[in-house]
Amino acid sequence: MADLKVNIAGVELANPLIAASGTFGFGREYAEFYPLSTLGGISCKGITLQERPGNPPPRIAETPSGMLNAVGLQNPGVDHFIREDLPWLRQQGTAVIANIAGNTPEDYCAMAEKLSDSDVDMIEMNISCPNVKQGGVQFGTSCEGVGAITAAVRKHCTKPLMVKLSPNVSDIGEIAAAAEAAGADAISLINTLTGMRIDIRTRRPIIRNNTGGLSGPAVFPVAVRMVWQASQRVKIPVVGLGGIATWQDAVEMLLAGASALQIGTVLFTDPYAPVKILEGLNRYLDEEKLASVTELTGGIRPW
């Protein structure tokens, strides 16, 4: 069998599969299906400085080949996570990645300080959340915004810092480069694409928030393209996500330039998907006579 270990910004993972934030909670429910040590890591549900109740329902809806969600970062807050969830997670034999989101730079910096003093392996900074100091513009939609928030958090973060990028931009390569220049140790992409559906009988949006984040297989080709473009611009590791549902998807994303992968929406329909993806990935590596999964990263052959 090939070596599945990968190293992301100094954090060694037993394999390249990470449960994506927002789809895996804090892991307790999925631990009923298989040992969480099966995974290379868990990117925990996004946490904020204070507890948040999330958006009112309806806030999740199925769409062709995917789903829309506007859950609104419902979570118990960073202190509760450190006190109640992290000790249990540390016993599961997998890397623990804390995903953070905030409304202001101060929110992010405060959480980075708290988590830097905790036992998490890495911090993933979600910069697709509203920035109220800029009138609701997202941090992650401009090079200036990405650079400023990354540089600010870097000063308060002693853990490896991974920046999760928004796909709702004109040039993902420039955004990736801005994150790297400001001190990111790794980047992850893509976050959800903004989408909307309307109930033609009630004539209301099917989600109370009007718009939501589109995820699932429908976004996979966009994710592959953006991971490829970002990997051309940066030297830091790229963690690819967005619609990965099969081992073939996993191989494709690695070839596009990803060093590790996050598995998300497919978990709602098949909680065993990571197990199946790992089995298929192992078979593929053996068939291709590859000694390590790292040999796939960026292995796309140009025309």
VMD Tcl script that draws the C-alpha trace (Angstrom):
set ca {
  {0.00 0.00 0.00}
  {1.12 3.54 -0.75}
  {2.01 6.02 1.97}
  {-1.04 8.22 2.60}
  {0.60 10.63 5.04}
  {0.67 14.32 4.12}
  {2.12 17.33 5.89}
  {0.20 20.58 5.91}
  {2.11 23.53 7.36}
  {3.97 21.28 9.78}
  {0.92 19.28 10.82}
  {1.23 15.64 9.79}
  {-1.99 13.94 8.77}
  {-2.34 10.15 8.55}
  {-4.09 10.64 5.21}
  {-5.22 13.63 3.11}
  {-8.93 13.47 4.03}
  {-10.28 16.16 6.37}
  {-13.93 16.50 7.37}
  {-15.01 19.94 6.16}
  {-16.21 22.57 8.59}
  {-19.98 22.88 8.98}
  {-20.72 19.34 7.82}
  {-19.23 17.28 10.64}
  {-20.18 19.23 13.76}
  {-17.56 18.44 16.39}
  {-17.44 14.81 15.31}
  {-19.51 13.13 18.01}
  {-22.33 11.97 15.73}
  {-19.99 10.53 13.10}
  {-17.96 8.67 15.73}
  {-20.95 6.32 15.93}
  {-20.19 5.17 12.35}
  {-16.41 4.65 12.45}
  {-13.35 5.68 14.47}
  {-12.52 9.29 13.73}
  {-8.89 8.24 13.44}
  {-9.98 7.00 9.99}
  {-9.75 10.66 8.94}
  {-6.59 12.66 8.51}
  {-8.24 15.54 10.36}
  {-11.45 17.29 11.33}
  {-12.15 20.92 10.55}
  {-14.66 21.63 13.28}
  {-17.91 23.50 12.89}
  {-17.23 27.21 12.53}
  {-16.97 28.95 15.88}
  {-17.39 32.60 16.80}
  {-16.25 34.63 19.78}
  {-19.70 34.42 21.39}
  {-22.45 31.82 21.08}
  {-24.67 32.30 18.03}
  {-28.19 30.92 17.47}
  {-27.91 31.02 13.68}
  {-30.51 32.12 11.16}
  {-34.23 31.34 11.41}
  {-35.54 28.43 9.29}
  {-35.94 27.45 6.58}
  {-32.19 27.59 6.19}
  {-31.25 24.41 4.27}
  {-32.69 23.23 0.96}
  {-31.77 20.58 -1.59}
  {-30.93 21.69 -5.12}
  {-29.94 19.68 -8.21}
  {-26.61 17.99 -7.40}
  {-26.19 19.89 -4.17}
  {-27.72 22.02 -1.46}
  {-28.18 25.61 -0.36}
  {-27.56 26.55 3.25}
  {-27.78 29.70 5.31}
  {-27.42 28.20 8.78}
  {-25.79 31.38 10.00}
  {-22.89 29.91 11.99}
  {-24.98 28.48 14.82}
  {-22.38 27.45 17.41}
  {-21.71 27.48 21.17}
  {-18.81 29.96 21.06}
  {-15.05 29.55 21.32}
  {-14.85 29.19 25.11}
  {-17.41 26.39 25.12}
  {-15.53 24.67 22.29}
  {-12.23 24.79 24.18}
  {-13.81 23.67 27.45}
  {-16.32 21.03 26.31}
  {-15.50 19.79 22.80}
  {-11.73 19.98 22.39}
  {-10.83 17.55 25.22}
  {-13.03 14.87 23.62}
  {-11.68 15.59 20.13}
  {-8.11 15.24 21.35}
  {-8.85 11.63 22.30}
  {-9.96 10.64 18.79}
  {-6.55 10.14 17.19}
  {-6.89 12.68 14.40}
  {-5.74 16.24 13.72}
  {-8.05 18.93 15.10}
  {-8.53 22.09 13.05}
  {-10.48 24.94 14.65}
  {-12.49 26.93 12.11}
  {-13.13 30.53 13.16}
  {-15.43 33.24 11.81}
  {-16.02 36.80 12.94}
  {-17.64 40.13 12.17}
  {-14.60 42.26 12.99}
  {-10.81 41.87 12.96}
  {-10.92 42.06 16.75}
  {-13.17 38.98 16.85}
  {-10.72 36.96 14.76}
  {-7.68 38.11 16.72}
  {-9.27 37.32 20.08}
  {-10.18 33.80 18.95}
  {-6.73 33.23 17.46}
  {-5.18 34.11 20.83}
  {-7.51 31.81 22.77}
  {-7.00 28.91 20.39}
  {-3.24 29.43 20.21}
  {-3.19 28.66 23.94}
  {-5.29 25.52 23.39}
  {-4.49 22.06 22.10}
  {-5.76 22.45 18.51}
  {-3.36 21.51 15.72}
  {-4.30 24.28 13.30}
  {-6.60 27.26 12.89}
  {-8.68 27.67 9.73}
  {-9.84 31.24 9.26}
  {-13.12 31.59 7.37}
  {-13.04 35.01 5.68}
  {-16.34 34.71 3.85}
  {-18.33 36.25 6.69}
  {-19.78 39.80 6.68}
  {-17.40 42.53 7.75}
  {-19.65 44.99 9.51}
  {-16.90 47.62 9.67}
  {-16.94 47.75 5.87}
  {-20.70 47.90 5.46}
  {-21.23 44.16 5.05}
  {-18.54 43.62 2.41}
  {-16.84 40.27 2.86}
  {-13.22 40.17 4.03}
  {-12.43 37.58 1.41}
  {-13.55 39.34 -1.76}
  {-10.58 41.69 -2.26}
  {-6.83 41.32 -2.04}
  {-6.71 44.24 0.37}
  {-9.31 42.69 2.67}
  {-7.65 39.27 2.61}
  {-4.21 40.72 3.23}
  {-5.34 42.97 6.08}
  {-7.29 40.34 8.04}
  {-4.61 37.67 7.52}
  {-1.82 40.00 8.67}
  {-3.82 41.07 11.71}
  {-4.62 37.52 12.82}
  {-1.08 36.32 12.10}
  {0.19 38.60 14.87}
  {-2.05 36.84 17.39}
  {-1.80 33.28 16.08}
  {1.03 30.93 17.05}
  {-0.64 27.86 15.55}
  {-0.40 27.05 11.83}
  {-2.88 29.38 10.10}
  {-4.94 28.22 7.13}
  {-7.09 30.80 5.33}
  {-10.34 29.56 3.79}
  {-11.03 31.47 0.60}
  {-14.29 32.58 -0.95}
  {-14.98 31.59 -4.59}
  {-17.12 34.68 -5.09}
  {-14.20 36.67 -6.52}
  {-12.92 37.65 -9.95}
  {-9.34 36.29 -9.61}
  {-8.75 33.51 -7.06}
  {-5.04 33.45 -7.87}
  {-4.59 37.03 -6.71}
  {-6.59 36.34 -3.55}
  {-4.47 33.27 -2.78}
  {-1.27 35.22 -3.30}
  {-2.50 37.97 -0.97}
  {-3.15 35.45 1.79}
  {0.31 33.93 1.37}
  {2.03 37.31 1.36}
  {0.25 38.30 4.58}
  {1.45 35.22 6.46}
  {-0.92 32.34 5.80}
  {0.70 28.92 6.27}
  {-1.86 27.22 4.00}
  {-5.05 28.03 2.14}
  {-8.26 26.05 1.73}
  {-10.77 26.51 -1.07}
  {-13.45 26.74 -2.16}
  {-16.06 27.90 0.28}
  {-19.64 27.85 -0.97}
  {-20.85 29.76 -4.02}
  {-23.65 32.23 -3.37}
  {-26.94 30.89 -4.76}
  {-30.70 31.37 -4.60}
  {-33.92 29.47 -5.41}
  {-37.55 30.69 -5.40}
  {-40.71 28.73 -4.62}
  {-42.94 29.48 -7.62}
  {-46.14 28.83 -5.61}
  {-45.45 31.09 -2.66}
  {-43.12 33.32 -4.74}
  {-40.81 33.47 -1.75}
  {-37.14 32.45 -1.65}
  {-36.88 28.87 -0.43}
  {-34.42 30.04 2.24}
  {-35.44 32.63 4.81}
  {-32.13 34.43 4.31}
  {-33.01 34.84 0.58}
  {-29.58 33.62 -0.55}
  {-27.43 30.76 0.68}
  {-24.21 28.92 0.06}
  {-24.30 26.36 -2.74}
  {-22.28 23.20 -2.10}
  {-22.16 19.63 -3.34}
  {-21.22 18.02 -6.69}
  {-22.68 20.98 -8.61}
  {-19.71 23.15 -7.58}
  {-16.97 20.55 -8.13}
  {-15.77 21.75 -11.58}
  {-15.52 25.31 -10.25}
  {-13.56 24.07 -7.23}
  {-11.11 22.11 -9.39}
  {-10.51 25.15 -11.57}
  {-9.92 27.45 -8.61}
  {-7.63 25.00 -6.78}
  {-5.58 24.68 -9.97}
  {-5.37 28.46 -10.41}
  {-4.49 29.08 -6.76}
  {-1.82 26.38 -6.71}
  {-0.11 28.08 -9.65}
  {0.30 31.26 -7.60}
  {1.41 30.08 -4.14}
  {4.11 27.92 -2.58}
  {2.14 27.15 0.60}
  {-0.06 24.03 0.75}
  {-3.49 24.17 -0.87}
  {-6.31 22.18 0.72}
  {-8.99 21.50 -1.89}
  {-12.71 21.22 -1.21}
  {-16.00 21.74 -2.96}
  {-18.20 18.90 -4.15}
  {-15.80 15.99 -3.59}
  {-17.96 12.87 -3.37}
  {-15.92 9.96 -4.78}
  {-12.36 8.70 -4.85}
  {-12.16 9.80 -8.49}
  {-13.03 13.34 -7.38}
  {-10.32 13.14 -4.74}
  {-7.68 12.10 -7.28}
  {-8.77 14.87 -9.63}
  {-8.51 17.52 -6.93}
  {-5.06 16.33 -5.91}
  {-3.90 16.44 -9.54}
  {-5.20 20.01 -9.76}
  {-2.75 21.01 -7.04}
  {-4.28 20.14 -3.67}
  {-2.04 18.68 -0.96}
  {-5.01 17.57 1.16}
  {-8.79 17.49 0.78}
  {-11.89 18.39 2.74}
  {-15.03 16.28 2.42}
  {-18.31 18.04 3.16}
  {-21.80 17.89 1.69}
  {-21.58 14.22 0.66}
  {-21.51 13.34 4.37}
  {-25.19 14.26 4.62}
  {-26.17 11.53 2.17}
  {-23.40 9.03 2.91}
  {-21.56 9.31 6.22}
  {-19.25 6.51 5.08}
  {-18.03 8.51 2.07}
  {-14.55 9.21 3.55}
  {-14.01 5.49 4.15}
  {-15.00 4.69 0.55}
  {-12.83 7.50 -0.82}
  {-9.79 6.24 1.09}
  {-10.31 2.69 -0.15}
  {-10.59 3.88 -3.75}
  {-7.61 6.19 -3.40}
  {-5.50 3.32 -2.07}
  {-6.46 1.09 -4.99}
  {-5.69 3.85 -7.50}
  {-2.25 4.51 -6.02}
  {-1.43 0.79 -6.19}
  {-2.68 0.53 -9.77}
  {-0.58 3.54 -10.77}
  {2.40 2.12 -8.84}
  {2.80 5.29 -6.79}
  {4.63 5.08 -3.47}
  {3.01 8.14 -1.88}
  {-0.18 10.11 -2.28}
  {1.97 13.26 -2.36}
  {3.09 12.23 -5.87}
  {-0.38 13.13 -7.14}
  {-0.32 16.75 -5.97}
  {-0.08 19.07 -8.96}
  {0.37 16.10 -11.29}
  {-1.89 17.51 -14.01}
  {-0.29 17.18 -17.46}
  {-0.65 20.30 -19.61}
  {-1.71 20.02 -23.22}
}
mol new
graphics top color blue
foreach p $ca { graphics top sphere $p radius 0.5 }
foreach p [lrange $ca 0 end-1] q [lrange $ca 1 end] { graphics top cylinder $p $q radius 0.2 }
display resetview
